[in-house]
Amino acid sequence: MTRAVPQPRSSPDAAPGSADAVLARRYARELGWTTAGRDPLHLLTGESFDVLELPAEAGHAVLRRGVRTGPVLLSGTRMGLLVAAGGADELPGLLDWLEWGPLAPDLTAVGAGGRVTAPPLPGSAGGSTGAAVWLRPPEPRRAPGPALPALAGFGSSGGDAPDLVRLVDAAATECHRVRLSHARSGVPTGVLTRGSADQPLAFS
């Protein structure tokens, strides 16, 4: 049986003609992503993508590693790494398989039924910022398009390791390093330290 894919929906809560409504239409038209709410506008997870969330300091370290990612957003002190829908459900098992288990409590996921603040898209005149910005903006959908990190091919080894496995391993490693560093210095986890967010828009 072929699974019916729901059509993207613009937020019914955004006032017509408002910046939120304009941004919601752009998300639906250019990316096929569903939005909801207003002030701030939200992206619904579990349909087109899931989101791995981690402290921004750890997230910037992951980006510096050069690990392949999908779109990346920053919201306050948390970074969101977009992965293929279903990735959130795989996170606990992957952490156990990679022998991280409870050692990376700051790495979480938002999947079906969840939502994240929608950052303004490049070129937007405004919209609900909600303190959220794109560090690596999504590209307009086209065929064939770059796939989001997924678990396809799980069980391979070496250079064939699937993107989601590499991404989760790198994210867990950096979360653990940040937690240890903060524990030694007495800085609460989640607080950005000097240099942790240098040139956030320079990654490509």
N, C-alpha and C positions, 0 to 999 in steps of 0.2 A: 504494500500500500504506500502510495506516495504521500509524504507529509505535506500538508498545506502550510505554506509560509505566509503569515499574516502580512498585510500591506502596511507600510510605515504610516503612523498616525502623527499628525501635528497636535501639539497640546491643545485640548479643548478649553483649558483654563486661561490661556493667554488672551488678553483683550485684542480684538481685531485691530490691525494697524500698529500695535505696540511693537517695541523692539523684540520682546519675547516671541511674538507671533511671527515676525519676520525671520528670526533665528530658527524657530521651529520649522518653518517652511523650507529653509535652506537645508536643515538636517534631513528632512524627509526627501527633498528633491535631489540633493547632491549625493547623499550617502545612503538613503533608504533606512534611516534610523528613526525610531519612535521616541517622541518626547512627551512630557507631561508636566503639569504644574506651572507655576510662574513665580518670578521674583524670589528665588531664582528658578529658571527653567531646568528641568532634569532630563537626562537620558535614561531610558529604561534598559536594564541589563537582562541577559538571558535569551534575547531574541537574535540580535545580530552579533553580539559580543558579550563577554564577561570581563570583569576587571580584577586584576591582582592589585592590592593596596599594600603599601609599605611606607615607613618613614621617609620623608623627602631626602634626608641625608644618605640613607641606604640606596634610595632610588638613583640619585645622581652618581653614586659609585658604580651601580649596575650599568648605567649608560656609558660611563668611562671605560668599562670593560670591553665594550664593542659587541656585546651580546645582541643578536638580532631581536628586535622588538617590533611590535605594531605601534599604533599611535600611543602617545604618552601624555597624560595630563597632570597638572599640579593643582592641588586644592588645599590651601593652608599649609600645614606641616606634613601632609600625606601626598604621595605620588600614586598615580593609577596607571598600570600597564594593561592595555587592552589585549585580550586574548580571544580565541575562538569561543563561541557559545558552548557551554559544557565544561570549560576549563575550571570553573569554580568548584564543580563537583569532584574534579580530579585532584585538587590541591591536597587534601588530607592524605590520600593514598600516595601521592608523589612524595610528600615530605617524609612519610614513613619509609618508602622505598629508597629514598636518598639518604636515609638514616639521620634526618634532621628532626623528625618527630616534634616533640614539644620545645625544641631548642630555638625555634624561630616564631615565637608567639606574635610578633609584630607584623608578620606576613599573613594577610587575610585575603578573602576573595568576596566579590559581590556577583551573584549569579541571578538565576531566575527569580523574578519577583522583586528584584532590587532596583536601585536607581543611584545615579551619581550626578553631581552638578554639571550642567552643560556649559563648557567654556565657549566664549565667542569664537566663531570660525574666522580664519584669515579673511580680511577684507570687510568684516562686519562693522557697521557703523555704531553698533552698541549691543544691547542685549543684557541678559542677566549675567554679570560676571561672577557673582557669588564667590569671589576670591579664587576662582578657577581659571586656569589658562592652559592652552596647549603648548607643550614643549616640543612634541613631534606631532603636528596636526595630521588628521586623517586625510587621505587623498580622495577626490571624487571617485565614485564607483565607476568601473569600466571593466570590460572583459577582454583578456584575462586580467585580473587585478592581483596585487600582492596579498597572499593569504595571511591571516592573523596567526600568531603562534598557536599551534594545536598539538594534540597528542598522537596524530597520525604517524604510524611507523614505530610505535612504542615497542621496545624490546630490541631495537638495533643498538649498536655500540659504536664507540669511537666517534669519528667524524660524521657518522650517520645519525647521531642522537637527535631526536626530534626537538624542534625549537622550544616547545613548552617545557620539556625536561631541563634543557640548558638554562632557560629563563628562570624557572623555579629554583634550580640549584644556585644560580648566581644571586638571586634575590634573597634566598635564605642565608647564604654565606654573608652577604653584606649586612643584613638585618642583625645577624649574630655579632658581627664585628662592631657595629655601631652600639649594640647593647653592652658589649664588653667594654668598649671605650668609654661610654657614658658612666658605666658602673665604677670604673677606675677614677674618673674625674669628678664624679658626683653630680653629673648633669642628667636631669630626667630624660628618659627616652621620649623622642618626639620633638625635642627642642632642637632647632637648627643651630649648628655651631658655625663659627666663622670659617668661611671658605667652603661650606657644604653645598651652597647653592650658587657658586660662581658661574657666571655666563650660562644660565639655564637654557638659553635659546641657541647655543652654539652646536648642539648635537644634531646630527643628520642621519 
